[in-house]
Amino acid sequence: MTPAELRARILARLYAIRARDCESGRGDGWINRAEIVAEFGAQAEFALSVLEEIGHVASRKYQVRISGHGCIAHESQDKE
């Protein structure tokens, strides 16, 4: 998997988490970054840092979630 594919998969996962949480009313999309790293492997830490730097992922302490910019980027990928 290329770094770009990994970033896209992580964004898709974070998008699904935030959408699920909002629909259920039981959260707002935050997930422990260790869960993402466990799911996608050690390379996910670098991918998350890049996504944070470009504003597609928001972070607070040890939690991350897709940002509004990340949602728009993810939705734009679906149309390609």
Steps between C-alpha positions, in 0.01 A plus 500: 500500500637841408510784755220677309283187510563463874402863563183451294409183693560670834283795393226261389513322837489827697215625280299185573565531874390865510190434287402202718549696821297796374218276375481313829535810716757318712813691410664741264753288314797503736703179519822413676783532247645171630192322362569640153866399523399151617256469209726634225851426629796707609498703176167647614679722751684680219184512287305653788768762557483602133119509508516718813752734341280561193189543714312184406522355850448679832672378814474556871747323725475133397179525298442576133203558274442605144466877461255686281775541240567127522131421446494715186821340372362151565169578329687645201697174463174305478407692183823420315 
